[in-house]
Amino acid sequence: MLACTGCHGTKLQGDDDVPSLAGRSPVYIARQLYSFKNGIRKGPQADVMKAVADNLTDEDVIAISAYIGSRD
C-alpha cells in the first residue's frame, strides 16, 4: 500500500485535495480504479491515478479494494 499512502496518507485519510480512502466500500474502490484505468474518471488528479491504475491486474484491484475497505 506504499503507493497509496504516498498521496492518501499513512492512514489513508487523505489531505487537502486528496480524498480519504479509509473505510470506503471495496466495490466503490474497484469501480474507481477501473474508471481511472479505462480513462473514464476525470479530474485534477486523474492522470496521476491513471498511471497507477494502468499497472494493476484484476487481482491487484481486488486485493487493494479489500484492504482499503478494511481500514477505518
PyMOL CGO cylinders between C-alpha atoms (Angstrom):
from pymol import cmd
from pymol.cgo import CYLINDER

trace = [
    CYLINDER, 0.00, 0.00, 0.00, 3.03, 2.27, -0.10, 0.3, 1, 1, 1, 1, 1, 1,
    CYLINDER, 3.03, 2.27, -0.10, 1.88, 3.70, -3.43, 0.3, 1, 1, 1, 1, 1, 1,
    CYLINDER, 1.88, 3.70, -3.43, -1.47, 4.67, -1.90, 0.3, 1, 1, 1, 1, 1, 1,
    CYLINDER, -1.47, 4.67, -1.90, -0.01, 6.11, 1.29, 0.3, 1, 1, 1, 1, 1, 1,
    CYLINDER, -0.01, 6.11, 1.29, 2.34, 8.35, -0.66, 0.3, 1, 1, 1, 1, 1, 1,
    CYLINDER, 2.34, 8.35, -0.66, -0.58, 10.61, -1.59, 0.3, 1, 1, 1, 1, 1, 1,
    CYLINDER, -0.58, 10.61, -1.59, -3.52, 9.48, 0.57, 0.3, 1, 1, 1, 1, 1, 1,
    CYLINDER, -3.52, 9.48, 0.57, -1.57, 9.44, 3.85, 0.3, 1, 1, 1, 1, 1, 1,
    CYLINDER, -1.57, 9.44, 3.85, -0.31, 6.65, 6.09, 0.3, 1, 1, 1, 1, 1, 1,
    CYLINDER, -0.31, 6.65, 6.09, -3.82, 6.04, 7.45, 0.3, 1, 1, 1, 1, 1, 1,
    CYLINDER, -3.82, 6.04, 7.45, -5.44, 6.61, 4.04, 0.3, 1, 1, 1, 1, 1, 1,
    CYLINDER, -5.44, 6.61, 4.04, -7.33, 9.59, 5.49, 0.3, 1, 1, 1, 1, 1, 1,
    CYLINDER, -7.33, 9.59, 5.49, -6.46, 11.93, 2.60, 0.3, 1, 1, 1, 1, 1, 1,
    CYLINDER, -6.46, 11.93, 2.60, -5.32, 15.54, 2.80, 0.3, 1, 1, 1, 1, 1, 1,
    CYLINDER, -5.32, 15.54, 2.80, -6.50, 18.77, 1.18, 0.3, 1, 1, 1, 1, 1, 1,
    CYLINDER, -6.50, 18.77, 1.18, -7.47, 17.85, -2.41, 0.3, 1, 1, 1, 1, 1, 1,
    CYLINDER, -7.47, 17.85, -2.41, -6.52, 14.18, -2.00, 0.3, 1, 1, 1, 1, 1, 1,
    CYLINDER, -6.52, 14.18, -2.00, -9.58, 12.17, -0.88, 0.3, 1, 1, 1, 1, 1, 1,
    CYLINDER, -9.58, 12.17, -0.88, -9.79, 9.82, 2.04, 0.3, 1, 1, 1, 1, 1, 1,
    CYLINDER, -9.79, 9.82, 2.04, -9.89, 6.15, 1.09, 0.3, 1, 1, 1, 1, 1, 1,
    CYLINDER, -9.89, 6.15, 1.09, -10.18, 4.53, 4.50, 0.3, 1, 1, 1, 1, 1, 1,
    CYLINDER, -10.18, 4.53, 4.50, -13.44, 2.70, 5.07, 0.3, 1, 1, 1, 1, 1, 1,
    CYLINDER, -13.44, 2.70, 5.07, -14.77, 3.14, 1.55, 0.3, 1, 1, 1, 1, 1, 1,
    CYLINDER, -14.77, 3.14, 1.55, -16.70, 0.25, 0.08, 0.3, 1, 1, 1, 1, 1, 1,
    CYLINDER, -16.70, 0.25, 0.08, -14.47, -2.25, -1.75, 0.3, 1, 1, 1, 1, 1, 1,
    CYLINDER, -14.47, -2.25, -1.75, -16.89, -2.13, -4.71, 0.3, 1, 1, 1, 1, 1, 1,
    CYLINDER, -16.89, -2.13, -4.71, -16.56, 1.66, -4.82, 0.3, 1, 1, 1, 1, 1, 1,
    CYLINDER, -16.56, 1.66, -4.82, -12.75, 1.46, -4.77, 0.3, 1, 1, 1, 1, 1, 1,
    CYLINDER, -12.75, 1.46, -4.77, -12.68, -1.19, -7.51, 0.3, 1, 1, 1, 1, 1, 1,
    CYLINDER, -12.68, -1.19, -7.51, -15.02, 0.87, -9.70, 0.3, 1, 1, 1, 1, 1, 1,
    CYLINDER, -15.02, 0.87, -9.70, -12.90, 3.96, -9.27, 0.3, 1, 1, 1, 1, 1, 1,
    CYLINDER, -12.90, 3.96, -9.27, -9.67, 2.12, -10.07, 0.3, 1, 1, 1, 1, 1, 1,
    CYLINDER, -9.67, 2.12, -10.07, -11.18, 0.64, -13.24, 0.3, 1, 1, 1, 1, 1, 1,
    CYLINDER, -11.18, 0.64, -13.24, -12.59, 4.05, -14.18, 0.3, 1, 1, 1, 1, 1, 1,
    CYLINDER, -12.59, 4.05, -14.18, -9.13, 5.59, -13.86, 0.3, 1, 1, 1, 1, 1, 1,
    CYLINDER, -9.13, 5.59, -13.86, -7.57, 2.70, -15.76, 0.3, 1, 1, 1, 1, 1, 1,
    CYLINDER, -7.57, 2.70, -15.76, -10.07, 2.99, -18.61, 0.3, 1, 1, 1, 1, 1, 1,
    CYLINDER, -10.07, 2.99, -18.61, -9.85, 6.79, -18.79, 0.3, 1, 1, 1, 1, 1, 1,
    CYLINDER, -9.85, 6.79, -18.79, -13.48, 7.27, -17.75, 0.3, 1, 1, 1, 1, 1, 1,
    CYLINDER, -13.48, 7.27, -17.75, -12.69, 9.06, -14.50, 0.3, 1, 1, 1, 1, 1, 1,
    CYLINDER, -12.69, 9.06, -14.50, -11.66, 12.68, -14.98, 0.3, 1, 1, 1, 1, 1, 1,
    CYLINDER, -11.66, 12.68, -14.98, -10.47, 15.35, -12.60, 0.3, 1, 1, 1, 1, 1, 1,
    CYLINDER, -10.47, 15.35, -12.60, -7.40, 17.20, -11.37, 0.3, 1, 1, 1, 1, 1, 1,
    CYLINDER, -7.40, 17.20, -11.37, -5.55, 14.05, -10.26, 0.3, 1, 1, 1, 1, 1, 1,
    CYLINDER, -5.55, 14.05, -10.26, -6.94, 11.65, -12.89, 0.3, 1, 1, 1, 1, 1, 1,
    CYLINDER, -6.94, 11.65, -12.89, -3.67, 11.44, -14.83, 0.3, 1, 1, 1, 1, 1, 1,
    CYLINDER, -3.67, 11.44, -14.83, -1.74, 10.54, -11.68, 0.3, 1, 1, 1, 1, 1, 1,
    CYLINDER, -1.74, 10.54, -11.68, -4.25, 7.84, -10.77, 0.3, 1, 1, 1, 1, 1, 1,
    CYLINDER, -4.25, 7.84, -10.77, -4.43, 6.53, -14.34, 0.3, 1, 1, 1, 1, 1, 1,
    CYLINDER, -4.43, 6.53, -14.34, -0.68, 5.96, -14.30, 0.3, 1, 1, 1, 1, 1, 1,
    CYLINDER, -0.68, 5.96, -14.30, -1.06, 3.96, -11.07, 0.3, 1, 1, 1, 1, 1, 1,
    CYLINDER, -1.06, 3.96, -11.07, -4.15, 2.03, -12.17, 0.3, 1, 1, 1, 1, 1, 1,
    CYLINDER, -4.15, 2.03, -12.17, -2.68, 1.14, -15.57, 0.3, 1, 1, 1, 1, 1, 1,
    CYLINDER, -2.68, 1.14, -15.57, -0.23, -1.19, -13.85, 0.3, 1, 1, 1, 1, 1, 1,
    CYLINDER, -0.23, -1.19, -13.85, -2.82, -3.03, -11.75, 0.3, 1, 1, 1, 1, 1, 1,
    CYLINDER, -2.82, -3.03, -11.75, -4.04, -6.53, -12.51, 0.3, 1, 1, 1, 1, 1, 1,
    CYLINDER, -4.04, -6.53, -12.51, -7.55, -7.65, -11.63, 0.3, 1, 1, 1, 1, 1, 1,
    CYLINDER, -7.55, -7.65, -11.63, -6.06, -9.47, -8.65, 0.3, 1, 1, 1, 1, 1, 1,
    CYLINDER, -6.06, -9.47, -8.65, -4.35, -6.25, -7.54, 0.3, 1, 1, 1, 1, 1, 1,
    CYLINDER, -4.35, -6.25, -7.54, -7.63, -4.32, -7.74, 0.3, 1, 1, 1, 1, 1, 1,
    CYLINDER, -7.63, -4.32, -7.74, -9.40, -6.95, -5.63, 0.3, 1, 1, 1, 1, 1, 1,
    CYLINDER, -9.40, -6.95, -5.63, -6.64, -7.02, -3.02, 0.3, 1, 1, 1, 1, 1, 1,
    CYLINDER, -6.64, -7.02, -3.02, -6.36, -3.22, -2.82, 0.3, 1, 1, 1, 1, 1, 1,
    CYLINDER, -6.36, -3.22, -2.82, -10.13, -2.77, -2.63, 0.3, 1, 1, 1, 1, 1, 1,
    CYLINDER, -10.13, -2.77, -2.63, -10.45, -5.34, 0.16, 0.3, 1, 1, 1, 1, 1, 1,
    CYLINDER, -10.45, -5.34, 0.16, -7.58, -3.79, 2.11, 0.3, 1, 1, 1, 1, 1, 1,
    CYLINDER, -7.58, -3.79, 2.11, -8.89, -0.24, 1.81, 0.3, 1, 1, 1, 1, 1, 1,
    CYLINDER, -8.89, -0.24, 1.81, -12.37, -1.36, 2.78, 0.3, 1, 1, 1, 1, 1, 1,
    CYLINDER, -12.37, -1.36, 2.78, -10.97, -2.86, 5.98, 0.3, 1, 1, 1, 1, 1, 1,
    CYLINDER, -10.97, -2.86, 5.98, -9.35, 0.41, 7.11, 0.3, 1, 1, 1, 1, 1, 1,
    CYLINDER, -9.35, 0.41, 7.11, -11.21, 2.97, 9.20, 0.3, 1, 1, 1, 1, 1, 1,
]
cmd.load_cgo(trace, "trace")
